[in-house]
Amino acid sequence: MARCLSEEDEWLASRRERKKVEMLFAHLKRIMHLDRLRLRGRCGARDELHHAAAAQNLRKLAELIPTPNLAMA
């Protein structure tokens, strides 16, 4: 039964999306050292995650900006 479910298109699409999210959390934990929350309480944890997500989004945005080619000038 599990093999039949794993061959369905919906399951494969879900797996691709889940991998994207898992990779983002892995990056937060490994690269940005968010393996342990340092702020206390629910609000502190939420704020810390929001700051880390904002930093991650800024990194992704910086990769989209083309760098000027100085050799052409």
N, CA, C and O atoms as a Tripos MOL2 file, in Angstrom:
@<TRIPOS>MOLECULE
protein
  292   291    73     0     0
PROTEIN
NO_CHARGES

@<TRIPOS>ATOM
      1 N           0.8270   -1.1860    0.0000 N.3       1 MET1
      2 CA          0.0000    0.0000    0.0000 C.3       1 MET1
      3 C           0.8800    1.2630    0.0000 C.2       1 MET1
      4 O           0.5870    2.2270   -0.7060 O.2       1 MET1
      5 N           1.9590    1.2470    0.7970 N.am      2 ALA2
      6 CA          2.8450    2.4070    0.8510 C.3       2 ALA2
      7 C           3.5430    2.6240   -0.4860 C.2       2 ALA2
      8 O           3.7380    3.7650   -0.9050 O.2       2 ALA2
      9 N           3.9210    1.5380   -1.1590 N.am      3 ARG3
     10 CA          4.5600    1.6740   -2.4740 C.3       3 ARG3
     11 C           3.5990    2.2740   -3.4830 C.2       3 ARG3
     12 O           4.0010    3.0900   -4.3130 O.2       3 ARG3
     13 N           2.3580    1.8880   -3.4230 N.am      4 CYS4
     14 CA          1.3630    2.4490   -4.3460 C.3       4 CYS4
     15 C           1.1890    3.9420   -4.1080 C.2       4 CYS4
     16 O           1.0870    4.7180   -5.0590 O.2       4 CYS4
     17 N           1.1540    4.3420   -2.8510 N.am      5 LEU5
     18 CA          1.0090    5.7640   -2.5370 C.3       5 LEU5
     19 C           2.2300    6.5620   -2.9830 C.2       5 LEU5
     20 O           2.1010    7.7020   -3.4290 O.2       5 LEU5
     21 N           3.4240    5.9570   -2.8620 N.am      6 SER6
     22 CA          4.6450    6.6850   -3.1910 C.3       6 SER6
     23 C           4.8000    6.9130   -4.6900 C.2       6 SER6
     24 O           5.6380    7.7130   -5.1040 O.2       6 SER6
     25 N           4.0200    6.2350   -5.5010 N.am      7 GLU7
     26 CA          4.1140    6.4160   -6.9480 C.3       7 GLU7
     27 C           3.1140    7.4380   -7.4760 C.2       7 GLU7
     28 O           3.1180    7.7390   -8.6700 O.2       7 GLU7
     29 N           2.2610    7.9750   -6.6130 N.am      8 GLU8
     30 CA          1.2630    8.9430   -7.0670 C.3       8 GLU8
     31 C           1.8950   10.3170   -7.2680 C.2       8 GLU8
     32 O           2.8500   10.6820   -6.5830 O.2       8 GLU8
     33 N           1.3470   11.0680   -8.2150 N.am      9 ASP9
     34 CA          1.8840   12.3880   -8.5450 C.3       9 ASP9
     35 C           1.7830   13.3560   -7.3750 C.2       9 ASP9
     36 O           2.6840   14.1660   -7.1590 O.2       9 ASP9
     37 N           0.6910   13.2780   -6.6180 N.am     10 GLU10
     38 CA          0.5220   14.1840   -5.4870 C.3      10 GLU10
     39 C           1.5960   13.9470   -4.4340 C.2      10 GLU10
     40 O           2.1060   14.8960   -3.8390 O.2      10 GLU10
     41 N           1.9360   12.6950   -4.2060 N.am     11 TRP11
     42 CA          2.9490   12.3760   -3.2120 C.3      11 TRP11
     43 C           4.3210   12.8640   -3.6700 C.2      11 TRP11
     44 O           5.1030   13.3680   -2.8640 O.2      11 TRP11
     45 N           4.6140   12.7150   -4.9650 N.am     12 LEU12
     46 CA          5.9040   13.1670   -5.4870 C.3      12 LEU12
     47 C           6.0150   14.6890   -5.4020 C.2      12 LEU12
     48 O           7.0790   15.2130   -5.0740 O.2      12 LEU12
     49 N           4.9340   15.3980   -5.6930 N.am     13 ALA13
     50 CA          4.9450   16.8620   -5.5890 C.3      13 ALA13
     51 C           5.1200   17.2830   -4.1360 C.2      13 ALA13
     52 O           5.8620   18.2210   -3.8470 O.2      13 ALA13
     53 N           4.4470   16.6020   -3.2290 N.am     14 SER14
     54 CA          4.5710   16.9000   -1.8060 C.3      14 SER14
     55 C           6.0020   16.6630   -1.3380 C.2      14 SER14
     56 O           6.5340   17.4300   -0.5360 O.2      14 SER14
     57 N           6.6020   15.6290   -1.8270 N.am     15 ARG15
     58 CA          7.9790   15.3080   -1.4480 C.3      15 ARG15
     59 C           8.9540   16.3950   -1.9070 C.2      15 ARG15
     60 O           9.8690   16.7680   -1.1720 O.2      15 ARG15
     61 N           8.7500   16.9040   -3.1400 N.am     16 ARG16
     62 CA          9.6080   17.9800   -3.6470 C.3      16 ARG16
     63 C           9.4660   19.2380   -2.8010 C.2      16 ARG16
     64 O          10.4640   19.8700   -2.4560 O.2      16 ARG16
     65 N           8.2350   19.6060   -2.4640 N.am     17 GLU17
     66 CA          7.9990   20.7990   -1.6490 C.3      17 GLU17
     67 C           8.5640   20.6260   -0.2390 C.2      17 GLU17
     68 O           9.1370   21.5590    0.3230 O.2      17 GLU17
     69 N           8.4010   19.4370    0.3260 N.am     18 ARG18
     70 CA          8.9060   19.1610    1.6720 C.3      18 ARG18
     71 C          10.4250   19.2650    1.6980 C.2      18 ARG18
     72 O          11.0000   19.7340    2.6800 O.2      18 ARG18
     73 N          11.0790   18.8280    0.6200 N.am     19 LYS19
     74 CA         12.5380   18.9030    0.5610 C.3      19 LYS19
     75 C          13.0040   20.3500    0.5770 C.2      19 LYS19
     76 O          14.0010   20.6680    1.2250 O.2      19 LYS19
     77 N          12.2980   21.2350   -0.1260 N.am     20 LYS20
     78 CA         12.6650   22.6500   -0.1410 C.3      20 LYS20
     79 C          12.5990   23.2440    1.2620 C.2      20 LYS20
     80 O          13.5010   23.9690    1.6790 O.2      20 LYS20
     81 N          11.5350   22.9350    1.9800 N.am     21 VAL21
     82 CA         11.3690   23.4660    3.3300 C.3      21 VAL21
     83 C          12.4140   22.8830    4.2700 C.2      21 VAL21
     84 O          12.9850   23.6060    5.0870 O.2      21 VAL21
     85 N          12.6660   21.6060    4.1630 N.am     22 GLU22
     86 CA         13.6600   20.9640    5.0230 C.3      22 GLU22
     87 C          15.0510   21.5300    4.7810 C.2      22 GLU22
     88 O          15.8320   21.6730    5.7220 O.2      22 GLU22
     89 N          15.3720   21.8540    3.5310 N.am     23 MET23
     90 CA         16.6740   22.4260    3.2240 C.3      23 MET23
     91 C          16.8180   23.8130    3.8430 C.2      23 MET23
     92 O          17.9040   24.1760    4.2960 O.2      23 MET23
     93 N          15.7460   24.5880    3.8690 N.am     24 LEU24
     94 CA         15.7910   25.9110    4.4960 C.3      24 LEU24
     95 C          16.0460   25.7950    5.9930 C.2      24 LEU24
     96 O          16.8490   26.5430    6.5510 O.2      24 LEU24
     97 N          15.3590   24.8520    6.6450 N.am     25 PHE25
     98 CA         15.5870   24.6670    8.0730 C.3      25 PHE25
     99 C          16.9860   24.1240    8.3530 C.2      25 PHE25
    100 O          17.6060   24.4960    9.3500 O.2      25 PHE25
    101 N          17.4810   23.2600    7.4950 N.am     26 ALA26
    102 CA         18.8380   22.7420    7.6670 C.3      26 ALA26
    103 C          19.8500   23.8770    7.5420 C.2      26 ALA26
    104 O          20.8360   23.9190    8.2780 O.2      26 ALA26
    105 N          19.6070   24.7880    6.6170 N.am     27 HIS27
    106 CA         20.4990   25.9350    6.4560 C.3      27 HIS27
    107 C          20.4470   26.8230    7.6960 C.2      27 HIS27
    108 O          21.4830   27.2900    8.1700 O.2      27 HIS27
    109 N          19.2570   27.0560    8.2170 N.am     28 LEU28
    110 CA         19.1310   27.8570    9.4310 C.3      28 LEU28
    111 C          19.9030   27.2290   10.5820 C.2      28 LEU28
    112 O          20.5660   27.9310   11.3460 O.2      28 LEU28
    113 N          19.8220   25.9230   10.7090 N.am     29 LYS29
    114 CA         20.4560   25.2490   11.8300 C.3      29 LYS29
    115 C          21.9740   25.1810   11.6750 C.2      29 LYS29
    116 O          22.7110   25.4280   12.6290 O.2      29 LYS29
    117 N          22.4340   24.8490   10.4810 N.am     30 ARG30
    118 CA         23.8550   24.6090   10.3040 C.3      30 ARG30
    119 C          24.6400   25.8890   10.0350 C.2      30 ARG30
    120 O          25.6410   26.1460   10.7030 O.2      30 ARG30
    121 N          24.2100   26.6860    9.0810 N.am     31 ILE31
    122 CA         24.9660   27.8610    8.6670 C.3      31 ILE31
    123 C          24.7310   29.0370    9.6060 C.2      31 ILE31
    124 O          25.6750   29.7420    9.9610 O.2      31 ILE31
    125 N          23.4820   29.2570   10.0120 N.am     32 MET32
    126 CA         23.1590   30.4190   10.8250 C.3      32 MET32
    127 C          23.1290   30.1010   12.3190 C.2      32 MET32
    128 O          22.7440   30.9430   13.1310 O.2      32 MET32
    129 N          23.5320   28.8970   12.6730 N.am     33 HIS33
    130 CA         23.6620   28.4680   14.0770 C.3      33 HIS33
    131 C          22.3670   28.6740   14.8760 C.2      33 HIS33
    132 O          22.3880   29.1880   15.9940 O.2      33 HIS33
    133 N          21.2660   28.2720   14.2900 N.am     34 LEU34
    134 CA         19.9920   28.3870   14.9800 C.3      34 LEU34
    135 C          19.5760   27.0210   15.5350 C.2      34 LEU34
    136 O          18.3950   26.6750   15.5350 O.2      34 LEU34
    137 N          20.5410   26.2640   16.0000 N.am     35 ASP35
    138 CA         20.2400   24.9500   16.5510 C.3      35 ASP35
    139 C          19.5860   25.0550   17.9220 C.2      35 ASP35
    140 O          18.9200   24.1250   18.3770 O.2      35 ASP35
    141 N          19.7810   26.1930   18.5740 N.am     36 ARG36
    142 CA         19.1720   26.3970   19.8900 C.3      36 ARG36
    143 C          18.6880   27.8450   19.9540 C.2      36 ARG36
    144 O          19.4240   28.7710   19.6130 O.2      36 ARG36
    145 N          17.4560   28.0270   20.3910 N.am     37 LEU37
    146 CA         16.9220   29.3830   20.5180 C.3      37 LEU37
    147 C          17.4780   30.0180   21.7830 C.2      37 LEU37
    148 O          17.5110   29.3940   22.8430 O.2      37 LEU37
    149 N          17.9070   31.2530   21.6600 N.am     38 ARG38
    150 CA         18.5330   31.9270   22.7820 C.3      38 ARG38
    151 C          17.5940   32.8530   23.5380 C.2      38 ARG38
    152 O          17.8400   33.1680   24.7030 O.2      38 ARG38
    153 N          16.5250   33.2900   22.8940 N.am     39 LEU39
    154 CA         15.5660   34.1570   23.5610 C.3      39 LEU39
    155 C          14.5320   33.3120   24.2900 C.2      39 LEU39
    156 O          14.2390   32.1910   23.8740 O.2      39 LEU39
    157 N          13.9820   33.8410   25.3680 N.am     40 ARG40
    158 CA         13.0590   33.0680   26.1860 C.3      40 ARG40
    159 C          11.6190   33.3370   25.8000 C.2      40 ARG40
    160 O          11.2750   34.4100   25.3020 O.2      40 ARG40
    161 N          10.8010   32.3550   26.0360 N.am     41 GLY41
    162 CA          9.3630   32.5030   25.8380 C.3      41 GLY41
    163 C           8.9300   32.3280   24.3880 C.2      41 GLY41
    164 O           9.7440   32.2510   23.4680 O.2      41 GLY41
    165 N           7.6290   32.2670   24.2300 N.am     42 ARG42
    166 CA          7.0550   32.0570   22.9110 C.3      42 ARG42
    167 C           7.3240   33.2520   21.9980 C.2      42 ARG42
    168 O           7.6590   33.0760   20.8260 O.2      42 ARG42
    169 N           7.1800   34.4600   22.5300 N.am     43 CYS43
    170 CA          7.4110   35.6710   21.7260 C.3      43 CYS43
    171 C           8.8810   35.7950   21.3390 C.2      43 CYS43
    172 O           9.1990   36.1930   20.2180 O.2      43 CYS43
    173 N           9.7590   35.4620   22.2470 N.am     44 GLY44
    174 CA         11.1880   35.5180   21.9500 C.3      44 GLY44
    175 C          11.5810   34.5360   20.8600 C.2      44 GLY44
    176 O          12.3550   34.8670   19.9620 O.2      44 GLY44
    177 N          11.0420   33.3310   20.9450 N.am     45 ALA45
    178 CA         11.3430   32.3180   19.9320 C.3      45 ALA45
    179 C          10.7920   32.7550   18.5770 C.2      45 ALA45
    180 O          11.4530   32.5950   17.5510 O.2      45 ALA45
    181 N           9.5830   33.3040   18.5790 N.am     46 ARG46
    182 CA          8.9860   33.7770   17.3370 C.3      46 ARG46
    183 C           9.8300   34.8910   16.7230 C.2      46 ARG46
    184 O          10.0840   34.8950   15.5190 O.2      46 ARG46
    185 N          10.2650   35.8400   17.5630 N.am     47 ASP47
    186 CA         11.0740   36.9470   17.0640 C.3      47 ASP47
    187 C          12.4080   36.4600   16.5080 C.2      47 ASP47
    188 O          12.8740   36.9440   15.4760 O.2      47 ASP47
    189 N          13.0150   35.5010   17.1970 N.am     48 GLU48
    190 CA         14.2950   34.9760   16.7360 C.3      48 GLU48
    191 C          14.1550   34.2530   15.4000 C.2      48 GLU48
    192 O          15.0100   34.3880   14.5260 O.2      48 GLU48
    193 N          13.0800   33.4900   15.2430 N.am     49 LEU49
    194 CA         12.8400   32.8100   13.9690 C.3      49 LEU49
    195 C          12.5350   33.8060   12.8650 C.2      49 LEU49
    196 O          12.9720   33.6190   11.7290 O.2      49 LEU49
    197 N          11.7920   34.8620   13.1780 N.am     50 HIS50
    198 CA         11.4910   35.8830   12.1670 C.3      50 HIS50
    199 C          12.7640   36.5820   11.7060 C.2      50 HIS50
    200 O          12.9360   36.8330   10.5140 O.2      50 HIS50
    201 N          13.6570   36.8990   12.6410 N.am     51 HIS51
    202 CA         14.9160   37.5390   12.2680 C.3      51 HIS51
    203 C          15.7780   36.6090   11.4120 C.2      51 HIS51
    204 O          16.3870   37.0490   10.4360 O.2      51 HIS51
    205 N          15.8280   35.3550   11.7670 N.am     52 ALA52
    206 CA         16.6270   34.4000   10.9930 C.3      52 ALA52
    207 C          16.0370   34.2190    9.5950 C.2      52 ALA52
    208 O          16.7780   34.1350    8.6160 O.2      52 ALA52
    209 N          14.7130   34.1590    9.4960 N.am     53 ALA53
    210 CA         14.0710   34.0160    8.1850 C.3      53 ALA53
    211 C          14.3040   35.2600    7.3360 C.2      53 ALA53
    212 O          14.5230   35.1550    6.1290 O.2      53 ALA53
    213 N          14.2580   36.4380    7.9580 N.am     54 ALA54
    214 CA         14.5160   37.6710    7.2170 C.3      54 ALA54
    215 C          15.9510   37.6880    6.6960 C.2      54 ALA54
    216 O          16.1910   38.0900    5.5570 O.2      54 ALA54
    217 N          16.8960   37.2600    7.5120 N.am     55 ALA55
    218 CA         18.2940   37.2030    7.0790 C.3      55 ALA55
    219 C          18.4650   36.2160    5.9290 C.2      55 ALA55
    220 O          19.2160   36.4670    4.9870 O.2      55 ALA55
    221 N          17.7660   35.1010    6.0200 N.am     56 GLN56
    222 CA         17.8450   34.1020    4.9660 C.3      56 GLN56
    223 C          17.2470   34.6460    3.6690 C.2      56 GLN56
    224 O          17.7920   34.4090    2.5910 O.2      56 GLN56
    225 N          16.1340   35.3720    3.7640 N.am     57 ASN57
    226 CA         15.5250   35.9600    2.5780 C.3      57 ASN57
    227 C          16.4220   37.0300    1.9670 C.2      57 ASN57
    228 O          16.4890   37.1520    0.7440 O.2      57 ASN57
    229 N          17.1080   37.8040    2.7970 N.am     58 LEU58
    230 CA         18.0260   38.8140    2.2760 C.3      58 LEU58
    231 C          19.2060   38.1710    1.5480 C.2      58 LEU58
    232 O          19.6710   38.6880    0.5320 O.2      58 LEU58
    233 N          19.6800   37.0550    2.0660 N.am     59 ARG59
    234 CA         20.7590   36.3370    1.3770 C.3      59 ARG59
    235 C          20.3030   35.8510    0.0120 C.2      59 ARG59
    236 O          21.0440   35.9590   -0.9650 O.2      59 ARG59
    237 N          19.0870   35.3150   -0.0630 N.am     60 LYS60
    238 CA         18.5640   34.8380   -1.3390 C.3      60 LYS60
    239 C          18.3630   36.0000   -2.3040 C.2      60 LYS60
    240 O          18.6180   35.8690   -3.5010 O.2      60 LYS60
    241 N          17.9050   37.1390   -1.7820 N.am     61 LEU61
    242 CA         17.6890   38.3180   -2.6100 C.3      61 LEU61
    243 C          19.0110   38.8570   -3.1460 C.2      61 LEU61
    244 O          19.0820   39.2920   -4.2960 O.2      61 LEU61
    245 N          20.0470   38.8320   -2.3300 N.am     62 ALA62
    246 CA         21.3600   39.3080   -2.7610 C.3      62 ALA62
    247 C          21.9240   38.4490   -3.8840 C.2      62 ALA62
    248 O          22.6660   38.9530   -4.7260 O.2      62 ALA62
    249 N          21.5900   37.1770   -3.9130 N.am     63 GLU63
    250 CA         22.0640   36.2990   -4.9810 C.3      63 GLU63
    251 C          21.3880   36.6220   -6.3060 C.2      63 GLU63
    252 O          21.9420   36.3250   -7.3640 O.2      63 GLU63
    253 N          20.2090   37.2200   -6.2710 N.am     64 LEU64
    254 CA         19.4850   37.5360   -7.4960 C.3      64 LEU64
    255 C          19.9880   38.8220   -8.1550 C.2      64 LEU64
    256 O          19.7830   39.0210   -9.3520 O.2      64 LEU64
    257 N          20.6340   39.6810   -7.3970 N.am     65 ILE65
    258 CA         21.1170   40.9490   -7.9340 C.3      65 ILE65
    259 C          22.3820   40.6780   -8.7380 C.2      65 ILE65
    260 O          23.3440   40.1150   -8.2140 O.2      65 ILE65
    261 N          22.3870   41.0760  -10.0080 N.am     66 PRO66
    262 CA         23.5870   40.8160  -10.8200 C.3      66 PRO66
    263 C          24.7370   41.7220  -10.3870 C.2      66 PRO66
    264 O          24.5390   42.8950  -10.0720 O.2      66 PRO66
    265 N          25.9260   41.1620  -10.3780 N.am     67 THR67
    266 CA         27.1160   41.9440  -10.0210 C.3      67 THR67
    267 C          27.6560   42.5940  -11.2920 C.2      67 THR67
    268 O          27.6420   41.9720  -12.3540 O.2      67 THR67
    269 N          28.1250   43.8200  -11.2000 N.am     68 PRO68
    270 CA         28.6630   44.4810  -12.3940 C.3      68 PRO68
    271 C          29.9660   43.8170  -12.8300 C.2      68 PRO68
    272 O          30.7960   43.4270  -12.0090 O.2      68 PRO68
    273 N          30.1160   43.7040  -14.1210 N.am     69 ASN69
    274 CA         31.3170   43.0740  -14.6800 C.3      69 ASN69
    275 C          32.3680   44.1560  -14.8450 C.2      69 ASN69
    276 O          32.2630   44.9780  -15.7540 O.2      69 ASN69
    277 N          33.3710   44.1740  -13.9940 N.am     70 LEU70
    278 CA         34.3870   45.2080  -14.0110 C.3      70 LEU70
    279 C          35.3960   45.0160  -15.1430 C.2      70 LEU70
    280 O          36.0770   45.9710  -15.5160 O.2      70 LEU70
    281 N          35.5090   43.8320  -15.6870 N.am     71 ALA71
    282 CA         36.4590   43.5750  -16.7620 C.3      71 ALA71
    283 C          36.0090   44.2390  -18.0580 C.2      71 ALA71
    284 O          36.8440   44.5540  -18.9060 O.2      71 ALA71
    285 N          34.7180   44.4570  -18.2260 N.am     72 MET72
    286 CA         34.1830   45.0590  -19.4440 C.3      72 MET72
    287 C          34.3760   46.5670  -19.4600 C.2      72 MET72
    288 O          34.3740   47.1670  -20.5350 O.2      72 MET72
    289 N          34.5450   47.2020  -18.2970 N.am     73 ALA73
    290 CA         34.6250   48.6650  -18.2410 C.3      73 ALA73
    291 C          35.9560   49.1990  -18.6350 C.2      73 ALA73
    292 O          36.1600   50.4130  -18.6320 O.2      73 ALA73
@<TRIPOS>BOND
     1     1     2 1
     2     2     3 1
     3     3     4 2
     4     3     5 am
     5     5     6 1
     6     6     7 1
     7     7     8 2
     8     7     9 am
     9     9    10 1
    10    10    11 1
    11    11    12 2
    12    11    13 am
    13    13    14 1
    14    14    15 1
    15    15    16 2
    16    15    17 am
    17    17    18 1
    18    18    19 1
    19    19    20 2
    20    19    21 am
    21    21    22 1
    22    22    23 1
    23    23    24 2
    24    23    25 am
    25    25    26 1
    26    26    27 1
    27    27    28 2
    28    27    29 am
    29    29    30 1
    30    30    31 1
    31    31    32 2
    32    31    33 am
    33    33    34 1
    34    34    35 1
    35    35    36 2
    36    35    37 am
    37    37    38 1
    38    38    39 1
    39    39    40 2
    40    39    41 am
    41    41    42 1
    42    42    43 1
    43    43    44 2
    44    43    45 am
    45    45    46 1
    46    46    47 1
    47    47    48 2
    48    47    49 am
    49    49    50 1
    50    50    51 1
    51    51    52 2
    52    51    53 am
    53    53    54 1
    54    54    55 1
    55    55    56 2
    56    55    57 am
    57    57    58 1
    58    58    59 1
    59    59    60 2
    60    59    61 am
    61    61    62 1
    62    62    63 1
    63    63    64 2
    64    63    65 am
    65    65    66 1
    66    66    67 1
    67    67    68 2
    68    67    69 am
    69    69    70 1
    70    70    71 1
    71    71    72 2
    72    71    73 am
    73    73    74 1
    74    74    75 1
    75    75    76 2
    76    75    77 am
    77    77    78 1
    78    78    79 1
    79    79    80 2
    80    79    81 am
    81    81    82 1
    82    82    83 1
    83    83    84 2
    84    83    85 am
    85    85    86 1
    86    86    87 1
    87    87    88 2
    88    87    89 am
    89    89    90 1
    90    90    91 1
    91    91    92 2
    92    91    93 am
    93    93    94 1
    94    94    95 1
    95    95    96 2
    96    95    97 am
    97    97    98 1
    98    98    99 1
    99    99   100 2
   100    99   101 am
   101   101   102 1
   102   102   103 1
   103   103   104 2
   104   103   105 am
   105   105   106 1
   106   106   107 1
   107   107   108 2
   108   107   109 am
   109   109   110 1
   110   110   111 1
   111   111   112 2
   112   111   113 am
   113   113   114 1
   114   114   115 1
   115   115   116 2
   116   115   117 am
   117   117   118 1
   118   118   119 1
   119   119   120 2
   120   119   121 am
   121   121   122 1
   122   122   123 1
   123   123   124 2
   124   123   125 am
   125   125   126 1
   126   126   127 1
   127   127   128 2
   128   127   129 am
   129   129   130 1
   130   130   131 1
   131   131   132 2
   132   131   133 am
   133   133   134 1
   134   134   135 1
   135   135   136 2
   136   135   137 am
   137   137   138 1
   138   138   139 1
   139   139   140 2
   140   139   141 am
   141   141   142 1
   142   142   143 1
   143   143   144 2
   144   143   145 am
   145   145   146 1
   146   146   147 1
   147   147   148 2
   148   147   149 am
   149   149   150 1
   150   150   151 1
   151   151   152 2
   152   151   153 am
   153   153   154 1
   154   154   155 1
   155   155   156 2
   156   155   157 am
   157   157   158 1
   158   158   159 1
   159   159   160 2
   160   159   161 am
   161   161   162 1
   162   162   163 1
   163   163   164 2
   164   163   165 am
   165   165   166 1
   166   166   167 1
   167   167   168 2
   168   167   169 am
   169   169   170 1
   170   170   171 1
   171   171   172 2
   172   171   173 am
   173   173   174 1
   174   174   175 1
   175   175   176 2
   176   175   177 am
   177   177   178 1
   178   178   179 1
   179   179   180 2
   180   179   181 am
   181   181   182 1
   182   182   183 1
   183   183   184 2
   184   183   185 am
   185   185   186 1
   186   186   187 1
   187   187   188 2
   188   187   189 am
   189   189   190 1
   190   190   191 1
   191   191   192 2
   192   191   193 am
   193   193   194 1
   194   194   195 1
   195   195   196 2
   196   195   197 am
   197   197   198 1
   198   198   199 1
   199   199   200 2
   200   199   201 am
   201   201   202 1
   202   202   203 1
   203   203   204 2
   204   203   205 am
   205   205   206 1
   206   206   207 1
   207   207   208 2
   208   207   209 am
   209   209   210 1
   210   210   211 1
   211   211   212 2
   212   211   213 am
   213   213   214 1
   214   214   215 1
   215   215   216 2
   216   215   217 am
   217   217   218 1
   218   218   219 1
   219   219   220 2
   220   219   221 am
   221   221   222 1
   222   222   223 1
   223   223   224 2
   224   223   225 am
   225   225   226 1
   226   226   227 1
   227   227   228 2
   228   227   229 am
   229   229   230 1
   230   230   231 1
   231   231   232 2
   232   231   233 am
   233   233   234 1
   234   234   235 1
   235   235   236 2
   236   235   237 am
   237   237   238 1
   238   238   239 1
   239   239   240 2
   240   239   241 am
   241   241   242 1
   242   242   243 1
   243   243   244 2
   244   243   245 am
   245   245   246 1
   246   246   247 1
   247   247   248 2
   248   247   249 am
   249   249   250 1
   250   250   251 1
   251   251   252 2
   252   251   253 am
   253   253   254 1
   254   254   255 1
   255   255   256 2
   256   255   257 am
   257   257   258 1
   258   258   259 1
   259   259   260 2
   260   259   261 am
   261   261   262 1
   262   262   263 1
   263   263   264 2
   264   263   265 am
   265   265   266 1
   266   266   267 1
   267   267   268 2
   268   267   269 am
   269   269   270 1
   270   270   271 1
   271   271   272 2
   272   271   273 am
   273   273   274 1
   274   274   275 1
   275   275   276 2
   276   275   277 am
   277   277   278 1
   278   278   279 1
   279   279   280 2
   280   279   281 am
   281   281   282 1
   282   282   283 1
   283   283   284 2
   284   283   285 am
   285   285   286 1
   286   286   287 1
   287   287   288 2
   288   287   289 am
   289   289   290 1
   290   290   291 1
   291   291   292 2
@<TRIPOS>SUBSTRUCTURE
     1 MET1         2 RESIDUE 1 A MET
     2 ALA2         6 RESIDUE 1 A ALA
     3 ARG3        10 RESIDUE 1 A ARG
     4 CYS4        14 RESIDUE 1 A CYS
     5 LEU5        18 RESIDUE 1 A LEU
     6 SER6        22 RESIDUE 1 A SER
     7 GLU7        26 RESIDUE 1 A GLU
     8 GLU8        30 RESIDUE 1 A GLU
     9 ASP9        34 RESIDUE 1 A ASP
    10 GLU10       38 RESIDUE 1 A GLU
    11 TRP11       42 RESIDUE 1 A TRP
    12 LEU12       46 RESIDUE 1 A LEU
    13 ALA13       50 RESIDUE 1 A ALA
    14 SER14       54 RESIDUE 1 A SER
    15 ARG15       58 RESIDUE 1 A ARG
    16 ARG16       62 RESIDUE 1 A ARG
    17 GLU17       66 RESIDUE 1 A GLU
    18 ARG18       70 RESIDUE 1 A ARG
    19 LYS19       74 RESIDUE 1 A LYS
    20 LYS20       78 RESIDUE 1 A LYS
    21 VAL21       82 RESIDUE 1 A VAL
    22 GLU22       86 RESIDUE 1 A GLU
    23 MET23       90 RESIDUE 1 A MET
    24 LEU24       94 RESIDUE 1 A LEU
    25 PHE25       98 RESIDUE 1 A PHE
    26 ALA26      102 RESIDUE 1 A ALA
    27 HIS27      106 RESIDUE 1 A HIS
    28 LEU28      110 RESIDUE 1 A LEU
    29 LYS29      114 RESIDUE 1 A LYS
    30 ARG30      118 RESIDUE 1 A ARG
    31 ILE31      122 RESIDUE 1 A ILE
    32 MET32      126 RESIDUE 1 A MET
    33 HIS33      130 RESIDUE 1 A HIS
    34 LEU34      134 RESIDUE 1 A LEU
    35 ASP35      138 RESIDUE 1 A ASP
    36 ARG36      142 RESIDUE 1 A ARG
    37 LEU37      146 RESIDUE 1 A LEU
    38 ARG38      150 RESIDUE 1 A ARG
    39 LEU39      154 RESIDUE 1 A LEU
    40 ARG40      158 RESIDUE 1 A ARG
    41 GLY41      162 RESIDUE 1 A GLY
    42 ARG42      166 RESIDUE 1 A ARG
    43 CYS43      170 RESIDUE 1 A CYS
    44 GLY44      174 RESIDUE 1 A GLY
    45 ALA45      178 RESIDUE 1 A ALA
    46 ARG46      182 RESIDUE 1 A ARG
    47 ASP47      186 RESIDUE 1 A ASP
    48 GLU48      190 RESIDUE 1 A GLU
    49 LEU49      194 RESIDUE 1 A LEU
    50 HIS50      198 RESIDUE 1 A HIS
    51 HIS51      202 RESIDUE 1 A HIS
    52 ALA52      206 RESIDUE 1 A ALA
    53 ALA53      210 RESIDUE 1 A ALA
    54 ALA54      214 RESIDUE 1 A ALA
    55 ALA55      218 RESIDUE 1 A ALA
    56 GLN56      222 RESIDUE 1 A GLN
    57 ASN57      226 RESIDUE 1 A ASN
    58 LEU58      230 RESIDUE 1 A LEU
    59 ARG59      234 RESIDUE 1 A ARG
    60 LYS60      238 RESIDUE 1 A LYS
    61 LEU61      242 RESIDUE 1 A LEU
    62 ALA62      246 RESIDUE 1 A ALA
    63 GLU63      250 RESIDUE 1 A GLU
    64 LEU64      254 RESIDUE 1 A LEU
    65 ILE65      258 RESIDUE 1 A ILE
    66 PRO66      262 RESIDUE 1 A PRO
    67 THR67      266 RESIDUE 1 A THR
    68 PRO68      270 RESIDUE 1 A PRO
    69 ASN69      274 RESIDUE 1 A ASN
    70 LEU70      278 RESIDUE 1 A LEU
    71 ALA71      282 RESIDUE 1 A ALA
    72 MET72      286 RESIDUE 1 A MET
    73 ALA73      290 RESIDUE 1 A ALA
